[in-house]
Amino acid sequence: MPIVVRAFPLLQPVEAMNAFIAALAGERKQEAEQFFRHYGVSHESWHLQETGNGPWVIAISMVDDPAAAAACYANASEEFHCWFRAQVQQLSGVDPQQAPLGPPTTCVFNWFDGERLGSNLCG
C-alpha cells in the first residue's frame, strides 16, 4: 500500500494543534474515522518535531490511491472535510486545496530488512 509522508511547519502554538487532535480523538472521532476511510487511509500518524526553526508536524499515511484521494480531498465540500482542511491551513499555512498531499516529498533513502516480511513500507 502506498505511503504518503508530509512535513508541515507549525505556525500556531502547539496548544492549537493539540486542540485539533483532541477534537479528532473526541467529539469528532466518528467523523474523523469516516473521513480517513473515505479516502482509503488505513494508517494516519502525526509526529511533532522541534527544530531550531520551530516545530514541524510530520504526517505519515498509508493510502490505497494517493492521487485519487488527493483530487477528491482537494475538492470535497462536506462540512467535516472543509473544517479539516481549514484546520490544516490555519495551523501550517499549507493550503490543502492547492497541495492536498501536503508539501511535495521525495523519498531520498529507503532501507528495509528483506528478511522481515512487510518491512518495506515504500516499495
C-alpha positions as CSV (number, residue, x, y, z in Angstrom):
1,M,0.0,0.0,0.0
2,P,1.4,3.4,-0.9
3,I,2.7,5.6,1.9
4,V,2.5,9.4,1.9
5,V,4.8,11.4,4.1
6,R,4.4,15.1,4.6
7,A,6.1,17.7,6.8
8,F,4.2,20.9,7.8
9,P,5.6,23.9,9.7
10,L,3.5,24.5,12.8
11,L,2.7,28.2,12.6
12,Q,0.3,28.3,15.5
13,P,1.1,27.3,19.1
14,V,1.4,23.6,19.9
15,E,-1.8,24.0,22.0
16,A,-3.8,24.8,18.8
17,M,-2.6,21.6,17.2
18,N,-3.4,19.7,20.4
19,A,-7.0,21.2,20.3
20,F,-7.3,19.9,16.7
21,I,-6.1,16.5,17.7
22,A,-8.4,16.4,20.8
23,A,-11.4,17.2,18.5
24,L,-10.4,14.3,16.1
25,A,-10.0,11.9,19.0
26,G,-13.0,13.2,21.0
27,E,-16.2,14.9,19.8
28,R,-15.4,14.5,16.1
29,K,-13.9,11.0,16.3
30,Q,-16.6,9.2,14.3
31,E,-16.4,11.9,11.6
32,A,-12.6,11.6,11.5
33,E,-12.8,7.8,11.2
34,Q,-15.3,8.2,8.3
35,F,-13.1,10.9,6.7
36,F,-10.0,8.7,6.7
37,R,-11.8,5.7,5.4
38,H,-13.5,7.8,2.7
39,Y,-10.0,8.5,1.3
40,G,-8.7,4.9,1.6
41,V,-6.4,5.7,4.5
42,S,-5.6,2.6,6.7
43,H,-2.9,4.4,8.8
44,E,-2.5,8.0,9.8
45,S,0.1,9.2,12.3
46,W,1.4,12.7,13.1
47,H,4.7,13.3,14.8
48,L,5.8,16.6,16.3
49,Q,9.4,17.5,15.8
50,E,11.0,20.5,17.5
51,T,13.7,22.1,15.3
52,G,15.9,25.2,15.5
53,N,13.4,26.8,13.1
54,G,10.4,26.0,15.2
55,P,8.1,23.0,15.5
56,W,7.1,20.8,12.5
57,V,4.5,18.1,12.2
58,I,5.4,15.1,10.2
59,A,2.4,13.2,8.9
60,I,2.5,9.6,7.7
61,S,-0.4,8.0,5.9
62,M,-1.0,4.7,4.2
63,V,-3.5,5.3,1.4
64,D,-5.0,3.0,-1.2
65,D,-4.6,5.5,-4.1
66,P,-2.9,8.8,-3.1
67,A,-3.6,10.6,-6.4
68,A,-7.3,9.8,-6.4
69,A,-7.6,10.6,-2.7
70,A,-5.8,13.9,-3.2
71,A,-8.1,15.1,-6.0
72,C,-11.2,14.1,-4.0
73,Y,-9.9,15.8,-0.8
74,A,-9.0,19.0,-2.6
75,N,-12.5,19.4,-4.0
76,A,-14.6,17.9,-1.1
77,S,-17.5,20.1,0.0
78,E,-18.7,18.1,3.1
79,E,-18.6,20.1,6.3
80,F,-16.1,17.9,8.1
81,H,-13.7,17.8,5.2
82,C,-13.8,21.6,4.8
83,W,-13.3,22.0,8.6
84,F,-10.3,19.6,8.4
85,R,-8.7,21.5,5.5
86,A,-9.2,24.8,7.3
87,Q,-7.5,23.5,10.4
88,V,-4.5,22.2,8.4
89,Q,-4.2,25.6,6.6
90,Q,-4.6,27.6,9.8
91,L,-2.0,25.5,11.7
92,S,0.6,25.2,8.9
93,G,0.0,27.8,6.2
94,V,-0.3,25.0,3.6
95,D,-3.5,25.1,1.6
96,P,-4.8,21.6,1.1
97,Q,-6.9,22.6,-1.9
98,Q,-3.6,23.6,-3.7
99,A,-1.4,20.9,-2.2
100,P,-3.8,18.1,-1.0
101,L,-0.9,15.7,-0.2
102,G,0.9,18.5,1.6
103,P,4.3,19.9,0.6
104,P,6.0,17.8,-2.1
105,T,8.1,15.0,-0.6
106,T,10.7,12.8,-2.3
107,C,11.9,9.6,-0.7
108,V,15.7,10.0,-0.7
109,F,16.6,6.9,1.3
110,N,14.8,3.7,2.0
111,W,16.3,0.8,3.9
112,F,14.4,-2.3,4.9
113,D,15.2,-5.7,6.2
114,G,14.5,-8.0,3.4
115,E,14.4,-10.9,5.8
116,R,11.3,-9.4,7.6
117,L,8.0,-9.7,5.8
118,G,6.3,-6.3,5.4
119,S,9.3,-4.2,6.4
120,N,9.5,-2.3,3.1
121,L,6.8,0.4,3.6
122,C,8.0,2.4,0.5
123,G,8.0,-0.4,-2.1
